[in-house]
Amino acid sequence: MELNLTTKTVTRAGNKINLTAKEYGVLEYLMRNQNIIVSEDTLKNSIQTLSDEANSNVLNVYIYRLRTKIDKNYDLKIIKTYHNLGFKVSDENI
């Protein structure tokens, strides 16, 4: 998967993936911290518009949407969830 910071576009296996601004923000933060488990609170606080909705499940909705767009059609799942810890973007199987 490639994330172009200049054009704010995402491709996987040569296929362009259309993301909303908030989906892109979540993915960008996770990719900047690739292979590191990022807590839900850290992720919400890092994206200003999500911190306003801190008491809702909005982050889980964005993670779900990202998985649908990025991982659904591929054997290797890139977005990982670690129960009670957070999320990680990695190209390793767990």
VENVENCOR-V190907 format. One record per helix or strand. SS is the DSSP state (H for helix, E for strand). FROM is the first residue (numbers start at 1). TO is the last residue. If there is no record, write none. Layout:
# VENVENCOR-V190907
ss: <SS,SS>
from: <FROM,FROM>
to: <TO,TO>
This chain:
# VENVENCOR-V190907
ss: <E,E,E,H,E,H,H,H,E,E>
from: <2,9,15,21,38,40,48,58,79,86>
to: <4,12,17,32,38,46,51,70,82,89>
